[in-house]
């Protein structure tokens, strides 16, 4: 890879399979060196070797279990210490099934640990690293379930709503500093997350399920357009824009010195 094509290094979490593996391939193809983060070191090494051979880029592995403090700190430290990193893909996540009242306590803790705690810690680490340079890109992978709370699993949905809110707040805070943030909201995507959650994706209507390559390629089209929120399956971006405008219109009335008139009760005679 000639020096003029060097665009920096991309660090991708959840890189051993699914969405993370495709992101890793696509950024390697664009000339990024890559740092692959996941628990499965063997799969990471195999993917790193393949990418180096195919694209001629430097591919390093960083085995880390983001369910542990040690794993989070290892990735935080790399983000903050490695000045070559210009892009962070905050992709690692897990899902679980079941009604809230029936969920094992550990499943609840696991989702919050990976999807909320680790995701926010690493997003903050990337922000700390990029802020002094006044440059950098952060991609946070959320889910359309951030917008459809009535479906699937309450804890998973809430965790992805957290990632969406985090991303929008980060963009507002970091954009003036030259750092760009994108939230990606996939719909049902054909990856291993389903089997790991104990679900059978084949029960969903085929027209609801997108292939992982197509999903990531669409998300990257949004990335290239500097979209703050990308919903790969949404045909009309104006619908989300209208949703956003309706939300912002409520802003002046969300915190007032008196209750709204509709909550005033009639005086008791």
C-alpha positions as CSV (number, residue, x, y, z in Angstrom):
1,X,0.0,0.0,0.0
2,X,1.6,3.2,-1.1
3,X,1.9,6.1,1.4
4,X,-0.5,8.3,-0.4
5,X,-3.3,5.8,0.1
6,X,-2.7,5.6,3.9
7,X,-5.8,6.8,5.6
8,X,-5.0,5.7,9.2
9,X,-6.1,2.8,11.3
10,X,-9.6,1.6,12.0
11,X,-10.3,-0.2,15.3
12,X,-13.4,-2.4,15.1
13,X,-15.0,-4.2,18.1
14,X,-16.9,-7.4,17.5
15,X,-14.7,-7.9,14.5
16,X,-14.6,-11.7,14.4
17,X,-17.9,-12.2,12.7
18,X,-21.0,-10.6,11.3
19,X,-21.3,-6.9,11.0
20,X,-17.9,-6.3,12.5
21,X,-16.1,-8.6,10.2
22,X,-17.7,-7.0,7.1
23,X,-16.8,-3.5,8.4
24,X,-13.2,-4.7,8.9
25,X,-13.1,-6.0,5.3
26,X,-14.6,-2.9,3.8
27,X,-12.2,-0.5,5.6
28,X,-9.2,-2.7,4.8
29,X,-10.3,-2.5,1.2
30,X,-10.4,1.3,1.5
31,X,-6.8,1.3,2.6
32,X,-7.1,1.5,6.4
33,X,-4.8,-0.6,8.6
34,X,-7.1,-2.4,11.0
35,X,-7.1,-3.5,14.6
36,X,-9.6,-6.3,15.2
37,X,-11.2,-6.7,18.6
38,X,-13.2,-9.7,19.9
39,X,-12.9,-12.6,22.3
40,X,-12.1,-15.3,19.7
41,X,-8.4,-14.9,19.0
42,X,-8.2,-17.7,16.5
43,X,-10.9,-16.2,14.3
44,X,-9.3,-12.8,14.6
45,X,-5.9,-14.1,13.5
46,X,-7.5,-15.9,10.5
47,X,-9.3,-12.8,9.4
48,X,-6.2,-10.6,10.0
49,X,-4.1,-12.9,7.8
50,X,-6.7,-12.9,5.1
51,X,-7.0,-9.1,5.0
52,X,-3.3,-8.5,5.0
53,X,-2.9,-11.0,2.1
54,X,-5.8,-9.6,0.2
55,X,-5.3,-5.8,0.6
56,X,-1.7,-5.4,1.7
57,X,-2.7,-3.5,4.8
58,X,-1.4,-4.0,8.4
59,X,-3.9,-6.1,10.4
60,X,-3.5,-6.5,14.1
61,X,-5.5,-8.4,16.6
62,X,-6.5,-7.3,20.1
63,X,-8.3,-10.1,21.9
64,X,-10.5,-8.6,24.6
65,X,-13.6,-9.7,26.5
66,X,-15.7,-6.6,26.8
67,X,-17.8,-8.2,29.5
68,X,-14.8,-7.7,31.8
69,X,-13.1,-4.6,33.2
70,X,-9.8,-5.8,31.9
71,X,-11.1,-6.2,28.4
72,X,-12.6,-2.7,28.3
73,X,-9.4,-1.2,29.7
74,X,-7.3,-2.9,27.1
75,X,-9.3,-1.4,24.3
76,X,-9.5,2.0,26.0
77,X,-5.8,2.1,26.4
78,X,-5.2,1.2,22.7
79,X,-7.6,3.9,21.5
80,X,-6.0,6.5,23.7
81,X,-2.3,5.5,23.1
82,X,-2.3,4.7,19.4
83,X,-2.2,8.0,17.4
84,X,-2.5,6.1,14.1
85,X,-6.2,5.3,14.9
86,X,-8.4,7.6,13.0
87,X,-11.6,5.6,13.0
88,X,-13.5,3.6,15.7
89,X,-16.3,1.2,14.9
90,X,-18.2,0.6,18.2
91,X,-19.9,-2.6,17.0
92,X,-19.7,-5.2,19.8
93,X,-23.1,-6.2,21.1
94,X,-25.3,-9.0,22.3
95,X,-29.0,-9.9,22.3
96,X,-31.2,-12.0,24.4
97,X,-34.9,-13.1,24.0
98,X,-37.8,-13.3,26.4
99,X,-40.3,-11.2,28.3
100,X,-38.7,-8.9,30.9
101,X,-40.3,-10.7,33.8
102,X,-38.9,-14.0,32.6
103,X,-35.4,-12.9,31.7
104,X,-32.6,-14.4,33.8
105,X,-30.9,-11.7,35.9
106,X,-27.5,-12.5,34.3
107,X,-28.9,-11.9,30.8
108,X,-30.0,-8.4,31.8
109,X,-26.6,-7.7,33.3
110,X,-24.8,-9.0,30.2
111,X,-26.8,-6.9,27.8
112,X,-26.2,-3.7,29.8
113,X,-22.5,-4.6,30.3
114,X,-21.7,-5.0,26.6
115,X,-24.3,-2.8,24.8
116,X,-24.3,0.1,27.3
117,X,-21.4,0.1,29.7
118,X,-18.6,-1.1,27.3
119,X,-20.0,0.9,24.4
120,X,-20.1,4.1,26.3
121,X,-16.7,3.6,27.9
122,X,-15.1,3.0,24.5
123,X,-16.9,5.9,22.8
124,X,-15.6,8.1,25.5
125,X,-12.1,6.8,25.0
126,X,-12.3,7.5,21.3
127,X,-13.6,11.0,22.0
128,X,-10.6,11.6,24.4
129,X,-8.2,10.4,21.8
130,X,-9.6,12.3,18.8
131,X,-10.4,15.6,20.6
132,X,-6.8,16.9,20.8
133,X,-6.3,16.1,17.1
134,X,-9.5,17.8,16.1
135,X,-10.2,14.8,13.7
136,X,-11.6,11.3,13.7
137,X,-14.6,9.2,12.9
138,X,-16.8,7.2,15.3
139,X,-19.4,4.7,14.1
140,X,-21.8,3.4,16.8
141,X,-23.9,0.4,15.8
142,X,-27.4,0.6,17.3
143,X,-30.6,-0.9,15.9
144,X,-33.9,0.1,14.5
145,X,-35.3,-1.3,17.7
146,X,-34.2,2.0,19.3
147,X,-37.2,3.4,17.4
148,X,-39.6,0.5,17.9
149,X,-39.7,-0.1,21.6
150,X,-42.9,-2.2,21.3
151,X,-41.1,-5.1,19.7
152,X,-38.5,-7.7,20.6
153,X,-36.9,-7.5,24.1
154,X,-37.2,-4.5,26.4
155,X,-33.6,-4.6,27.7
156,X,-32.1,-5.0,24.3
157,X,-34.3,-2.3,22.8
158,X,-33.4,0.1,25.6
159,X,-29.7,-0.6,25.2
160,X,-29.9,0.3,21.5
161,X,-32.0,3.4,22.3
162,X,-29.1,4.4,24.6
163,X,-26.6,4.0,21.8
164,X,-28.7,6.2,19.5
165,X,-29.0,8.9,22.1
166,X,-25.3,8.6,22.9
167,X,-24.4,9.1,19.2
168,X,-26.7,12.1,18.7
169,X,-25.3,13.8,21.8
170,X,-21.7,12.9,20.8
171,X,-22.2,14.4,17.4
172,X,-23.6,17.6,18.9
173,X,-20.6,17.8,21.3
174,X,-17.8,16.6,19.0
175,X,-18.8,18.0,15.6
176,X,-17.5,21.5,16.4
177,X,-14.2,19.9,17.2
178,X,-13.9,18.3,13.8
179,X,-15.0,14.8,14.9
180,X,-17.8,13.1,13.0
181,X,-20.1,10.5,14.6
182,X,-22.5,8.2,12.9
183,X,-25.2,5.9,14.4
184,X,-26.1,2.9,12.3
185,X,-29.6,1.4,12.9
186,X,-29.8,-2.0,11.1
187,X,-33.0,-3.9,10.9
188,X,-33.0,-7.7,11.2
189,X,-29.6,-8.7,9.7
190,X,-28.5,-12.2,8.9
191,X,-25.7,-12.7,11.5
192,X,-24.7,-15.0,14.3
193,X,-26.3,-12.7,16.9
194,X,-29.6,-14.5,16.3
195,X,-28.3,-18.0,17.1
196,X,-26.3,-16.8,20.0
197,X,-29.5,-15.2,21.4
198,X,-31.3,-18.6,20.9
199,X,-33.5,-17.3,18.1
200,X,-34.3,-18.7,14.7
201,X,-34.1,-15.9,12.1
202,X,-35.9,-18.1,9.5
203,X,-39.2,-17.5,11.3
204,X,-39.1,-13.9,10.2
205,X,-40.6,-13.0,6.8
206,X,-37.7,-13.0,4.3
207,X,-38.6,-9.5,3.2
208,X,-37.6,-8.3,6.7
209,X,-34.1,-9.8,6.8
210,X,-31.1,-8.1,5.1
211,X,-27.8,-9.7,4.2
212,X,-24.9,-8.4,6.3
213,X,-22.8,-7.3,3.3
214,X,-25.7,-5.2,1.9
215,X,-26.4,-3.7,5.3
216,X,-22.8,-2.6,5.9
217,X,-22.4,-1.3,2.3
218,X,-25.5,0.8,2.8
219,X,-24.3,2.0,6.1
220,X,-21.0,3.0,4.5
221,X,-22.9,5.0,1.8
222,X,-24.4,6.9,4.7
223,X,-20.9,7.3,6.3
224,X,-19.6,8.8,3.1
225,X,-22.5,11.3,3.1
226,X,-21.7,12.3,6.7
227,X,-25.1,11.1,7.9
228,X,-25.5,11.3,11.7
229,X,-28.1,8.5,11.7
230,X,-28.2,5.9,9.0
231,X,-31.1,3.4,8.6
232,X,-30.1,1.1,5.8
233,X,-33.6,-0.2,5.1
234,X,-35.5,3.1,5.2
235,X,-36.6,4.2,1.7
236,X,-37.4,7.8,2.4
237,X,-34.9,9.7,4.6
238,X,-37.5,12.5,4.9
239,X,-39.5,10.3,7.3
240,X,-36.7,10.2,9.8
241,X,-36.0,13.9,9.3
242,X,-39.7,14.6,10.1
243,X,-39.5,12.4,13.2
244,X,-36.5,14.4,14.3
245,X,-38.1,17.7,13.7
246,X,-41.2,16.7,15.6
247,X,-39.0,15.6,18.5
248,X,-37.1,18.9,18.5
249,X,-40.3,20.9,18.2
250,X,-41.3,19.7,21.7
251,X,-38.0,20.9,23.1
252,X,-39.1,24.3,24.4
253,X,-42.0,22.7,26.3
254,X,-40.2,19.7,27.8
255,X,-39.1,21.7,30.9
256,X,-41.3,24.6,32.1
257,X,-42.0,26.3,35.4
258,X,-45.6,25.1,35.6
259,X,-47.5,21.9,34.6
260,X,-49.3,22.0,31.3
261,X,-52.9,23.2,31.5
262,X,-54.1,19.7,30.5
263,X,-52.9,18.4,33.9
264,X,-54.7,21.1,35.9
265,X,-57.6,19.5,37.8
266,X,-60.8,21.4,38.3
267,X,-61.1,22.9,41.8
268,X,-63.2,20.8,44.1
269,X,-66.5,22.6,45.1
